[in-house]
Amino acid sequence: MSTLLNIEPVAYSEQIAGNVRAIAAMRGLNQTSLARELGAAQSAINMKWRGKRQWQLEDLQSVAIVLGVSPWTLTSPLYENWVPR
């Protein structure tokens, strides 16, 4: 099957981390300000922000509230041409 765009599949944990980064950027937040808003250690958010540690399901509701989106938005592809692995 040919595709118009050659998009590499993304691991689900990387997708969530990317969504958090993208939506935070749209809201004018960086990892330090997100950590402050969540009441979390900046070092812990840094690991999740960079995809070195996975966002836990329990965290997604709090992150979603701070970012003004639903938890489902954080777990869904943000672009149309997402290709599952």
C-alpha positions in Angstrom: 0.0 0.0 0.0 1.4 3.4 -0.9 0.9 6.5 1.2 1.2 10.1 0.3 3.2 10.8 3.4 5.9 8.6 4.8 5.2 8.9 8.6 7.0 6.6 11.0 4.8 5.0 13.6 5.2 6.4 17.1 5.1 4.4 20.3 2.1 5.3 22.4 4.1 6.6 25.3 6.0 8.9 22.9 2.7 10.1 21.4 1.4 11.1 24.8 4.7 12.9 25.7 4.6 14.7 22.3 1.0 15.7 22.8 1.8 17.1 26.3 4.7 19.1 24.8 2.7 20.4 21.9 -0.4 21.4 23.8 1.7 22.9 26.6 3.5 25.0 23.9 0.2 26.1 22.5 -0.7 27.3 26.0 2.6 29.0 26.6 3.8 26.5 29.1 7.2 24.9 29.4 8.2 21.9 31.5 9.1 24.1 34.5 5.8 26.0 34.5 3.9 22.7 34.0 5.7 21.2 37.0 4.8 24.2 39.1 1.1 24.1 38.0 1.0 20.3 38.8 2.9 20.8 42.1 5.4 18.2 40.9 9.2 18.1 41.0 10.7 19.7 37.8 13.1 16.8 37.5 10.2 14.3 37.4 8.3 16.3 34.8 11.5 16.6 32.8 11.8 12.9 32.5 8.2 12.5 31.3 8.5 15.6 29.0 11.5 14.1 27.2 9.9 10.7 27.0 12.5 9.1 29.3 9.7 8.0 31.7 6.0 7.4 30.8 3.2 9.6 31.9 1.1 7.5 34.3 -2.7 7.2 33.7 -3.3 8.8 37.1 -1.3 11.9 36.1 -3.1 12.4 32.8 -6.2 13.9 34.4 -4.2 16.5 36.3 -2.1 17.3 33.2 -5.3 17.6 31.1 -6.9 20.0 33.6 -3.8 22.2 33.6 -3.7 22.2 29.8 -7.4 22.7 29.5 -8.1 19.6 27.4 -9.6 16.2 28.1 -7.4 13.3 29.1 -8.4 11.6 25.8 -6.9 14.5 23.9 -3.5 13.7 25.4 -3.8 10.1 24.3 -5.1 10.6 20.8 -3.1 11.4 17.7 -2.8 15.1 17.1 -2.4 14.7 13.4 -4.5 13.0 10.7 -2.0 10.7 9.2 -1.2 8.7 12.3 -0.1 5.1 11.4 -0.3 2.5 14.2 2.6 0.1 14.7 
